[in-house]
Amino acid sequence: MIIDAHSHWLPPEITSCAHFYSKAWGDIEVQLKAMEEAGVDRAVLSYPTSDAFLRLGSLKRVAQVYNEGVAAILRKYPDKFIGAAVLPVDDKKEMIDTYKRALADPGFRAVSLATSTNGVFLDDPRYFDLYALAQEQGVPIFVHPQIVKPIGSERVEDPLLTPVIEYIFETTMCVGKLLMSGVFERFPKLNFVFTYFGGVTPFIAHRYDATYTMLRGVNFVRDLGGLPSAYLKRIYVDTSGDETMANYMSSLELFGPGHIVWGSDYPAKKDVKGSMGILNDLDITEKDRQDILGGTLEKIFQQVTR
C-alpha cells in the first residue's frame, strides 16, 4: 500500500481568510485524481499552517473549521484519507478537549502541529499532557513548519528566502529543542513525523555529537544519557516531494530507511508520481522501498488505539 505522508486540503473558510492559499488547496476531487494517476492508495491530510486565525479570530475557530471539513471528507472517502487533527494549542484545556473529540472519529488517526506558535516551540510543557495521551494511544504527531513569522523572519522576510530557508530552520530548531528539553527521553514511544527530512538535521547530526561530546567534557551542557544522534534516529521524517539524491542519502545515513516516509507535499508540489521515482535509484532493498512508500506508516497507524 502506498500512503502519502504529506498532503494538504483546506476548507473554503480557511483559504478565504489566509494569505497565499488559493481555492486549489480545497479541491479534493482533483487531489483524488492525482492520487489515482500516481497509484497512491491513501493520503494523510495535515494542516500546512496559515495566518487564517487572524481573521477568524482564534486558533480554536481554525481547528473547528478545519477538523469539521476534514471529517466530512473522511466520511465520504473513508478508504482514501487519514485525518490529522488541528488543535488550539494556545489553550491547554481546549487543546486536550479538541484532541479527544477529534480522535473519537475513526477517520482521525493523527495530530497536526506547527513547529511553533507565537514563538513557542513544541518543547513547551503545555504540550506534555497531549504527548502523554498520544503516546498512550499510539497517535502519531505530524509536524509542519510554522509559516507565520518562522525563525529568522524578524531579520529577513522574503517571498523566496522565507520558505526556502526559514521554514527549514523552523523544523530544524523544533527538532533541536525537543532533543535538548528531554521530550524524546520523556516520551520515548511517541512518534513524531517531521516534514522535509527534519530540516537540516541529517546534515548536522555529526556536529551534534561532536559538539555535545566536547561540551560534556567541561560540563557545559546537560547529560542527555547518550549521543544526540541516538535520539534523532528515533524520529520519523517525510520526503516532502523532494527528488534530490543527496538529501535522501544523508537522511538514510542518519535515520535509516525505517524512519523515512514518502510524502508528496501536494498541492504545493503537484508531481506526485515523479517524487516517487527517485526511490528506484536508491541502493536499498525492495522491502525498504515499500516501507518508505507506505509500509512504515501502515504499521504506525495500526498501533493507534481509542
N, C-alpha and C positions, 0 to 999 in steps of 0.2 A: 504493500500500500504506500502510495506517495502522499505525504502530508506537507503542505506549505506552512512553515512555522511563522512566517512573517507576511501577513496580508492585512489590508485595511478596508473598512467600509465606514462611511459616516452618514448619519441621517440628515435630512434637509435642514433641520433646525440648527444643527451644528455648522454645516457648511455655509449657511447664510449669515452666521454670526462670527465666522472665523476668517482671519486673514489668510490668504494664499489658497485655501482649499476650494475646489470647484465642484460642480454637480457630478463630474466624472467619478468622484470619490464615493458616490452614493448609488451607482448603477450596479446592483447585484446580478442582474441578468447578463450584463456584459462580462462581469467577473466570472460567472459560471461558464460562459462560453470560452473564455481564456483558459480556464482550468481544464475544460474538456479537451480543447485543442492541444494542451500540453500534457495531458494524461494524468492530471492531478486529481486524486480521489477526494481529499478533504483539505480544508484550509482553516487555520486559526485566524479568527478576526480579533485583532487587537487595536487599541486606540493609538493613533500617531501623535497624540498630544496637540493641543491647539490653544489659541487665546479666546476661544468661544465663551469661556466663563466670564470674561469681562463684560460682554453684552448680555449674557444670560443671567448674570447676577451672582452666580456661585458655582463652585465645583460640584455641589450637591445636585444642582439642576442639570449640569452636564452629565453626571453619572446617571441620573434618572432618564434623561432623553436618550442617551446612548444605549444603556442597558435594555430599555424597552424596545428600541429599534432593532437591536441585535436579537433579542428574544423572539421577535416576530419572524426574523429570518430563520432562526433555529427551528421554529415550529413549522415553517414552510419547507425547509430543506434540512431535516434532521441528520441526514446521512452525508451532507456536504460540508457543513461548517461546525467549528468548535468555538464557543464563545469564551472570550477573556473579559471578565467584568471590570468596569471602571469604578473606582471608589473615591468618595470625597475625603481626601487624605488630610485636609486641614481641620477635620473634626474627628477625633479618635473614636468616639462612641458611634457616630454616624458611619464611619468607615467600617467598623465591625458589623453594624446592623445591615449595611448595604451588602457586605460580603455574604452574610448569612442568607439574605433574601435572594441574591443572585444565584448563589451556589445551590439553592434549593431547586432551581430549574436544571434538569438533567443535561440541557444543552450547554450550560456554562460549566466548564471544567478547568478554568484557569483564571488568573487575575492579570490585569494590565496596569502597570505602574510606570510613571515617568521617573527618570533618573533623579530628578529633584523637583521641588515645588516651592516657589518663592524663596529659592536659595537653600532650602532644607533638603539634604540628600537622604537616601534610603537607610542610612545608618542611624537615623534619629530614633530614640527609644519609643516614640509614638507608634512605630510600626511593629514593635515586638509582640504585642498580643496577636496581631494579624499573622505574623510569621509563625507563631506557635500554632495557631489554628490551621494554617495552610500546610505546615509540616505534618501535623497530626492527620490531616485528611488527604495528604499526598497531592495537594493542589499546586501546580507549578506557577511561578510568577514570571511573566514576560515583561522585560524592562526595555522601554523605548526612550531615546534621548529627549530631554526637555527642549522644546524649540522656542519657548518664551524666555528670553534672557538666559540662554545657556552660558556656561562658564566661559569667560573671555569676552562676552558681548559688551561688558562695561568699558572695555578698551577699544574693541573693534566690532562694528556692525556693518556687514557687507552681504549682499544678496548671494554671493558665491562662497566667500570665505566662511561665513557663519555655518551653513550646512555642511560644507566640506571639512572644515577643521573643528569648529566649536562643538558641533553635535558629537563628533567622535571623541573629543576630550571630555565632554559631559559623561559619556559612557565610561571612559577610562577612569575618570575621577570617582565615579559612583562605585565601580568595582574596587578601587583602592580604598575608599572609605569603609566599605563593608568589610574588607580584609582587616584594616587596622582597628576597627571598632570591636572586632571579635564576633560579628554576626555569623560568619561562616563557622566559627567554633561553637557558638551557642545554638545554632540551628543546623547541625551537620547533614540532616536529611532533607532540608528544604531545597527544592530545585529552582534555581534562578536561570532564566534563559535571556541572555543579553543580545542585542542586535549587533550586526556588523562585526562579528568576530570578537566582541568585547572591546571595541575601540582599538587602541594600540597596545593593549595588554600583552598579546603574544610577542610583540617586538621588544618589550621592556621587561620580560619575565626574568631574564638573566640579570639585568640591572637590579631588579627587586632583590634577588637572592644575594648578589654580591654586596650591595649596599647594606642590606639588613645584617649580613654576617659581620661587616666592618663595624656598624653602629652597635651591634650587640656586644662586640669586643670591648667597647668603652661604656657599656650600659647606658646608651643614649636613646634606645628605643625599647619598647616593652617586649617581653618574651612572648613570641607567638606560639611557642611549643613546637615549632618546626619551620622549615623554609617557607617563605610566601608562596612559592610556586606549588607547593603541596596543596595549599588551599585553593589556589587559582585553578588547578586541574579539576576541581570538583564542579565548577560552574559549567553551564551549557551556553553555547554561542550559536547564533544563526548566521547564515551567509549573506543575507540581505541583498540577494540578486547579484552579488559580486562574481566576476568571471576571471579574476587575476590569480595566476598560479602561485605567485609569491605569497599572497595573503593566505591561501589555502595551506601552503607548505609550513609557514610559521605557526599557523593555528594547529595543524596536525602535530607539530613537534611539541607544543605545549599541552594541548587538550586531549590529543588523540582522537581517532575517528568516532569513538563512542560518545563524545561530548560536543560534536558539531552536528547541527541540524540544518537542512536546506530550507531557505526561505527566499521568496521572490521579491519582497517589498512592493508588491502590487497594491495600488496602481501607480505609485511613484515610478516604478520600473515595470514596463509592460511586456518585456520579452521573457515571459515565464519559462517557456521551454528552453530558450537559449541559455538561461542561467543554470540549467542542469547539465549542459553539455560538458563543462569542464570536469565534471566528476568522472567522465570516461577517460580523461587524460591523466588522472592521478594514479600513483603507484600504490593502490590499495586493493584489498580483496573485494570480490563481488558482494560478500556479506557486509563489509564496511560501507560500500557504496549504497546498498539498500537500507542500511541503518541510518545513514545520513539523509537519505531521501524520505524517510518516514518511519523506519523500524524503531529507532530510538524514541521518537515522540509517541509512537503507539504504546510502547512499554511504559512511558511516563504517565500517559493518560489512563492506562489500565490500573494504575496504583491509586487513582482518585476514588475516595470513599465519601459517603454522605453522612 
